[in-house]
């Protein structure tokens, strides 16, 4: 039984370092100012779990949550 | 020529913990053991120099201050000997506090997104190769003076729509503001006046002939009420873009090449695995972060348990935060494949560097193009590496021998 992951960016914390977009481009999108939000509803497709954790652990503003569902 | 005599040098430091001075030659040469000593003493240290100044020494204390715009103002962002009156619209948004900060920042962000930087990348690769063409046959080069220095200055000139051939003029202004200006107010004012006059000429030209560059972009920008920006705001932001984008990335590229020159293992690995270069760039940014910022304490508070009093400046050392072993295992080692890296080289909080995506792209391209064409290089034992003093740290002279050692 594999767990499903979901990523979420806290828009009040994100300052647009864009590390998540560089490390996990499939999971995050940037707006016109370069601030990040999760792609779609944030569901992490199978095989990209490692990238989700990598994005979280490289966000300088601690703005990314990885939720285990 | 200025008729002001050169400022007296500061007395040498004998007690770093109670009397630190970031302009001391020992700090310029090798700040890392000094930061370690300060960090071991307290998360916040204080000096009576610079009319009173604190320095947070841990990552956590730096984060607390960067995120606290209520007690810490950005109206003064360089720790200097003097505190002249603050100019309105000095260099928005870096010198702005809430609530005026956000609109000024949002104005500058769209031209600097990662996608916008991708469009600039081919021009950057061409610039790097033109520079390499200029010295590769010599077998030796000052990599700071002939390579690292000209990459960011040409990039920002290209974006602003001003001649890349004016690069040396811009570099001199930056030297006057960021280095000489710490101890000599007149140098700073002279450079600011010259820059404003320079940009006014370019603004005038664009009134009749609009262009597709950052100067026209700022001239055409409108605030929430649909009004154009005041001229002082446009000039302040243009000065900021020119100053902030040049010796910072020059320093980061120079420090990266300096590391690779003396670490053949890392160099060989990046040549064999060029896909690792973006990760290595982050680690080099952490280990050799060029930029130290400042704040002014405007309201008494407590940081990491230490009382902090209004009227003092704060030396906000992102470079020292990035060497904190409580945040980064093996903080004093360069681990070019470091996986977890929340470094603060571009600041934390609302003042995150507007140009971080540009700087990252420039560093990646500069290292990729250099390593493709110059896989073997080392420090020239007959030369001397010289580091800049003050707010931005990086090699200003970097003598290399090119090619395999005989």
Interface residues (C-beta under 8 A of the other chain):
Chain A: X15 X16 X17 X18 X19 X21 X22 X30 X32 X33 X34 X54 X57 X58 X59 X60 X61 X62
Chain B: X106 X109 X110 X112 X113 X114 X115 X278 X282 X339 X340 X341 X342 X343 X344 X346 X348 X349 X350 X352 X356 X357 X360
